[in-house]
Amino acid sequence: MEEVLSQVMNPKDNYAGVVLTTGSAGTIGCGDYLKERYPTSKIAAGEALQCPTMLANGFGAHRIEGIGDKHIPWIHNVRNTDMIIDVDDNNSMGIIRLFNEPIGQKYLSKKGVPAEIIEKLPLMGISSVANMIMAIKFAKYYELTEKDIVLTVFTDSMELYGSRLKELKEDFDQF
């Protein structure tokens, strides 16, 4: 992550923090290292709203495949975590439909999203979209600007979830 940060960060930029959903908590561990290098940076951990283990010691079922639930891994340094962000799995599901269904892609095109970006959106799977939503919430909460950098990881692609899209279309019909 530090290597990526060094490639995108300009001298006047500010590294604000890393934002990741947790599973085994291995990836979020990079935040501990980055916080040593950038002491004012933040670490935000995320989980599904429907299973608020860190937020409310709760349990529940959710549809954000690829993230952990109902536990906090031993290696997660919770004392160094600055913020917990919930992601409603309905939001993740809606966005994967927007990114992957023809009508959603047509809408994005009408809104001015370049075709080369729209073509790459299926590279983001359900947990990747959850990380993106978290990064947006983080940026809004801390009132970040274009000079602030937030790191996250897009960990999966829709290649794994074709059956999920089909289920969503059947359950919720068209947009």
Summary of the structure (lengths in Angstrom):
residues: 175
radius of gyration: 16.7
end to end distance: 36.4
largest distance: 49.5
contacts: 538
relative contact order: 0.19
helix: 47%
strand: 14%
